[in-house]
Amino acid sequence: MLWFGVEGFFIIAGFFLYRSIIANKSSAFEHIKKIWIRLIPALLFGFTILAISGIVHWWKIIDLLFFIPGTGLAPEVIWNSEWFVCVDFLISCLVIGLFNYSRKSAWVIVGVLTYFALSLQLHARPVKYSNVIDMVYYTLIANGICKGWVCMMLGMLAAFISQNLSFHRGKLLRIAATILEGLALYILLDYMRHSRVRFSPLEVELALTLFMVSVAHSLGYISSMLNRISWIQFFSRYTYPFLIGHAVMIKCVKKYASSLDNDYKAVMVIGGVFC
């Protein structure tokens, strides 16, 4: 269940996206350009390595530059890293445009779209695919964007709550918040650790959302401790390049190291993540 890291990525991205929208006084175009500049280097790095290796065609860079999900890189990169970055960028552009136009109307539109996306997530049933194009469309475009939208909106809601609620920091509140933080972390770790999950994906997403509200205010002792550990925040800036590097190394190892033993392959993949 470690793929919940993708959903966590969306929730955290939505949290900071809303904060960025509130703090940013520039035009929607300037705001979107900053996001594009921040995301594109790691994708170009992965694309260049795969293109030099002959794994992906150079003309695919056009898709990559416009963040078209599922078409820019090789399959391993698409399913492991590229698609959710593309979804993050496309949703961010839509949300920035809406809030730049009208913040009151934006919340109404966001709420309606979230309702439909969540309904599709809860009621959609898996289907058999007749070809790869259908599989990419129904799982990546439809399901991926719906999942990304719901999770990013949860992150935005957490940011909204954390900025508009004030708390009286008494000892009783800190103890209660610490208990809730511990429960949220238990739900997250239990969901990722067990193959037979006791919590639904939506329950885990809500737990992470509430945990982020608590962290934003350092309500409990756990969140206060995390906020004091500055190296965690510094390390988080490099998590996306690590994921891209990991996906690229998996693809390269799969193609060029088929004759090597599994232990050596594992060393190469781990080394690629930390390079």
Residue pairs with C-beta under 8 A, 6 or more apart in sequence:
1 191
1 192
1 193
1 194
1 195
1 197
2 192
4 188
4 191
4 192
4 201
4 204
6 84
7 147
7 151
7 201
7 204
7 205
7 208
8 208
9 84
9 88
10 84
10 87
10 88
10 147
10 148
10 151
10 152
10 155
11 151
11 152
11 154
11 155
11 158
11 205
11 208
11 209
11 212
12 155
12 212
13 88
13 92
13 152
13 155
14 151
14 152
14 153
14 154
14 155
14 156
14 158
14 159
15 155
15 156
15 158
15 159
15 212
16 155
16 159
17 92
17 95
17 96
17 152
17 155
17 156
17 159
18 155
18 156
18 159
18 160
19 159
19 163
20 31
21 31
21 95
21 96
21 99
21 100
22 163
24 31
27 100
28 96
28 97
28 100
31 96
31 100
32 92
32 93
32 96
35 89
35 92
35 93
35 96
36 67
36 89
39 67
39 85
39 88
39 89
39 240
40 64
40 65
41 241
42 240
42 241
42 244
43 64
43 72
43 73
43 82
43 85
43 244
44 61
44 64
45 241
45 244
45 245
45 248
46 73
46 77
46 81
46 82
46 244
46 245
46 247
46 248
47 56
47 60
47 61
47 64
47 72
47 73
49 248
49 252
50 56
50 73
50 74
50 77
50 248
50 251
50 252
51 57
51 58
51 60
51 61
53 252
53 255
53 256
55 74
55 251
55 252
55 255
56 73
56 74
60 71
60 72
60 73
61 72
63 71
63 72
64 72
64 73
67 85
67 86
67 89
67 90
68 86
69 78
69 82
69 83
69 86
69 87
69 90
69 140
69 141
69 144
69 145
70 78
70 82
70 83
70 86
70 136
70 140
70 141
71 78
72 78
72 82
72 86
73 82
73 247
74 251
76 247
76 250
76 251
76 254
77 244
77 247
77 248
77 251
78 136
78 140
80 243
80 246
80 247
80 250
81 240
81 243
81 244
81 246
81 247
82 244
82 247
83 140
83 144
84 144
84 148
85 240
87 144
87 145
87 148
88 148
88 152
90 145
91 145
91 148
91 149
91 152
92 152
95 106
95 110
95 152
95 156
98 105
98 106
98 109
98 110
99 106
110 153
110 156
113 149
114 149
114 150
114 153
117 145
117 146
117 147
117 149
117 150
117 153
118 146
118 150
120 142
120 143
120 146
121 143
121 146
121 147
121 150
121 202
122 202
124 142
124 143
127 138
129 135
129 138
150 205
151 205
154 205
154 206
154 208
154 209
155 209
155 212
157 209
158 209
158 210
158 212
158 213
158 216
159 212
159 216
161 213
162 212
162 213
162 216
162 217
163 216
165 213
167 173
167 217
167 219
169 219
173 219
174 219
174 220
174 221
175 220
176 220
177 214
177 219
177 220
177 223
178 220
178 221
178 222
179 220
180 210
180 214
180 220
181 211
181 214
181 219
181 220
181 221
181 222
181 223
182 222
183 207
184 207
184 208
184 210
184 211
184 214
185 211
185 222
187 199
187 203
187 204
187 207
188 204
188 207
188 208
188 211
190 198
190 199
191 197
191 198
191 199
191 201
191 204
199 207
211 223
213 219
214 220
214 223
215 223
215 226
215 227
217 223
218 224
218 227
226 232
242 273
242 274
245 272
245 273
245 275
246 269
246 272
246 273
248 272
249 268
249 269
249 271
249 272
249 273
250 269
250 272
252 272
253 265
253 268
253 269
253 272
257 264
257 265
257 268
260 268
